[in-house]
Amino acid sequence: MKHRDVFRPVALTVAGSDSGGGAGIQADLKVFAALGVHGTSVLTCLTAQSPAGVTGVHAVPAAFVTRQLETLLAELPPGAAKTGMLFNAGIIRAVAETFARHPGIPLVVDPVMIATSGARLLRPDALRALQDRLLSRAALVTPNLDEAAALLGRPLRSVDDLRWAARGIHGRWGVPALIKGGHLRDAAQATDILWDGREERVFRAPFVKGVSTHGTGCTYSAAIVACLALGHPLPVAVEQAKRVITRAIRRSTRLGPEGRHEALLPG
């Protein structure tokens, strides 16, 4: 089969490196490949981490984040892009300023703040930069419960709270919001709420029991970006990405000595 004449859309991830391969840039590129788009990447941070936790973070200088972005955007402009771990205010400003010069690229902002292991992935003083500089440029913001609570200053404990948060983010920053409720206690299903300012859409999937993994937020947002790059409208992209993340959790595999850790299998 010949592939030289086949056009392949490009998807871009701007995120940190997960040396354990379960989240961050590594997870995003796996998702892009699985969904048939060409993945490009801009590194914001190096992390020393395994599935057990993060032991160190080394931030890339903001000027070099800008250089990576401009180099890629000049030759491989993406059909859609996402941000993950941005870590500090300087990196956030660099990303926001660059995408301001390229307003036609749909940008999914996954406001990564704390790793599943509990490690802080966004400095406290960078939250204001995220709120003031980047969120208003997003085509979609995808916080989990804790991230939405940090952005809006109120804990979320129910599906109705997810609805409130989606409207709150849209009302404050004027952008669509997907609030992920996978960590809601006592919920019957993994429920996410999308509000675009006109219509609410609810995405549900059965919980997969007995699975303990990380990288679900990265995988979910990367799947949305891949679907946008393939030309799907936002609600369809989220719907298809919900299927991808549910399937990835269900198919997760064991890693390490005696299978102590688990990893998602996107695709």
N, C-alpha and C positions, 0 to 999 in steps of 0.2 A: 504494500500500500504506500502511495506517495503522500507525503505530508508537507512538502515544500511550498505548496500553493495554498495551504490552509491558514487562515488568519486566526490567531489566538489572542483573546483579550488579555490585558495586563491588569493585575491587581497589586496594590502597594501596601505594605505594612510598615509602620513607623513605631518601633517598640524595642523592648529590651531583649537580650539574649538569655534564654533559660538553658544553662549548661546541662541540665538533666533531660532536656528534650520534650518536656511535657506541656510547656506553656510558651508564651512570648513568641519571638520571631520563628522559632523552630516549629511550634504548633501551627502558626499562621501559614507558613509555607507548605506544610503537609496538607492543610485544608485546601489551599489554592490548587495544588497539584491534583488532589483527589477530585476536585470539581471542574478541572479542565481549563484553568486559567494560568497564565504565566505569572509567577510571583516575583516581585522585586521587594527589596527591603532596605530600610534605613535604621541603623542601630543607634539607640539612644543610651543604652547602658549595657555593660557586661555584668553578669551576676555569677557568683559562685554558689551554685545550688544543686540540690538533688531533690527527689521527691520528699525527703525528710525535712527540708527547709532551706532557707537562704542564709549563707554565712558571710556574704560580702557583696557590695555593689560598687562598681566603678563607672561613673558617669562619663559619657562622651562630651567633649567641649561643645557648647552650643554652636559655635561657628562651624565646626565640622559636621554637625547635624544638618545645618543649612547647606553646606557644600554637597553632602550626600544627596539631599533632596533635589537641589537644582541640577545636579549632574544627571540624575535619573529622569526628572521631568522634562529635560531638554530632548532626550532621545527615546525614552520609553514612557510617555505620558499614560497614566493608568486610567482605566474606565471607572475605577473607584478606589478609594484608599481608606485606611483605618489607622487610628492611633491606639497604642496600648500603654505600656509603662513609659512615662515621660520624666518622672522623678523630681525634677527641679524647675524653678520658675524660668531660668534662662533657656532651657530646652523648650519649654512650652511657648515662650515668646518667639523663639526661632521657628517653630513649627507653624504657629499662628500667622506670623508675618509672611512665611513662604506660601502658605495656602491662600492668603489674601491676594497674592499676585497670580494665583491660578484658581479663580473662583468657579470655574466650570467643572472641577473634579468633585464628585460626591464624596464627602468625608464622614466616615463613621467614627465617632469618638467613644471609645470604651474607657471610662474614667478609672483606670486601674489605680487602686490606692493601697490595698493590703493583700498579700499573698494568702493562699489557703492555709499555709503554715503559720500565719500571723505576722510575718515580716512586713515592715512598712515599705511600700514601693512608690510612695509619693510623699515628699517632704511636707510637713505641716504648712510651711510658708508658701508652698507652691499651689495650694488649693485655691487661693484667691486669684492667682494667675490663670489657672484653669477656668475659673468662673468668669473672669473679666476678659480674657483674651481669646479663648479657644471655643467654648461651648456654642457661642452664637454663630460660629462658622460651620457648624456641623449640619450634615444632611440627616443625621440620626445620632442620638446619645443613648448608650446601652448600659446604664448602671444596674448593679445588683442591689439588694436591700440595703446593705451597709453604705454603699456608695451614694445611693439616692438619699439616704438619711443625712449623710455628710453634706451633700449639695444643698439640701433644703432645710436642714436643722431640725428634723423630726424623725423619730423611729417609725418604721413600717412594720405592722404586725398582721395585716389582713389583706385580702384581695381588694377591698375597698380602699385601703391605704395605697396600694399600687396604682389604682385609678387616680387618686388624689395626687400622687407623685408625678405621674405622667402628665397630668394637666398643669401641675406646678412648674415642671421643667419647661414645658412649652410656653406657659404664660410668662415665665421670667426671661427665657432666652430666645423664644420665638422659633424653636426647632422641634421636629418630631422626637418623641422619647419612647423607648422600649424599656419598661421596668421589668426586670427579671425576678420572678418570685420562687425560684427553685429552692430557696432556703427557708421558705415560710414554714413555721411549725404548724403541725396539725392540719395542713392543707391536704385535700383529697388527691390533687393532681399538681404537677409542676405547671404553674400558670404564669404567663407573661402578658402584660398589657401594653399595646401600642396606641399612642394618641398622636395624631398629626395636626390637630387643630380643628379638624372637621369631623373625623370619624374615629371611633374606638374599635380596635380589633383585639380579640382575646385569643391567645394561643395556649392550648393545653396539651399535655402529654402525661402518660402514666409515670409515676416515679419508678426508677429502677432501684430495687432494694439490694443491699449488700455490696454497694460499690463505693469506694473511697478514693477519689482521684482529684487532680487539679488540672487547670487549663480549660475548664468548661467555658468560662467567659471569653477567653481568647478564641477558642474554636467556634463558638457561636457567632461572635462578631466577624471573624474571618469568613465564615460561610455566607453571612449577609453581604459582605463586600464582594466576594466571588460572584454571587448571584446578581448583584448590581452591575458588576463589570460585564456580565453576560447579557445585560440588557433588560433584566426583569424590573418591574416597578417595585417600589419599596415594600408594600404589603406582601407581594408574592415572594420577594427576596427573604423577608423575615419568616414567612410560612415555610419555605423550603429549608431555611437554615435551622428552624426548630426541629424539623425532621432529621437533619444532619446531626445535630448535637444529641438528640435522643438516641439515634442509632449508634453514635460513637460511644455514649455511656453504656448502652446495652452490650456493645461488642468489646468493651475494655479488656485489656490483657494484663497478665501478671508480669512483673519485672523483678530483677534483683535476686539476691540469695533467698531461697525458700519462697520466692514469690511475694515478698513483703509489700511491694508497691504495685500500683496499678497505673496504666496509661490508656488514654483514649485512642480509639481507632476510627478516625474520621474517614468518610468515603461513602 
